[in-house]
Amino acid sequence: MMKKFALLVLLVCATASTACYAGVLMEEWTENNKRYCKYSDGEVKKISFGSTCPRTN
């Protein structure tokens, strides 16, 4: 029983810490009918023209 609880706590901590590494939206622009989203971790995503950039990647 204690091992299952410890495993659950470990899983929750790992999931929570992974969310902290998500980059936040820093910049967005349109170029040649494509939309680009740049995040604080340096990642740039290309999305369709009518879409909006997600706040985190």
N, C-alpha and C positions, 0 to 999 in steps of 0.2 A: 504494500500500500504506500509506504513512504517513497519507494523508488518511482512509482507512477506520479506521485505529487512532485517530486524533484524533476522528473522529466518534463512535466507540464510547465513548471516554473521556468526551466531552461528554454523550452520552446517559446514561451511568451516573451522572455527577455530577448531571445534571438530575433524574433519577429519585430519587436519594438525597436531594437537597435538598427535593424535594416532600414526601417522607415526613416530614421534620422539621416541616412546617407542620400536620400532622394534630393536631387537638385531642384531649386525653385526657379520659376520662369523669370528671366532677366530681360529678355529682348524678343521681339517678334517683328517680322517684316515680310513683305510680299515682293516676289521677283518672278517674272515670266509666268503668271497665273499659278504660281505655287506659293504656299505660305511656309515660312520657316520659324521655328521656335528655338531659342537658345537658352540653356539652363545654367545655373551657377556652377555646376560641375563640369562645364565645358561642352556638354553634349548638345548637338544641333539636330533637331528632327524636322523632316519635311512632311507637311500635311497638305490636304487638298485645299483649294482656294477658299471655299465657303466655310471651312471648319475654324474653330477657335483653338488656341493653344491650351493644353492642360496646364494648371498651375504648378504641378510637379511632374517630373519624368518617371 
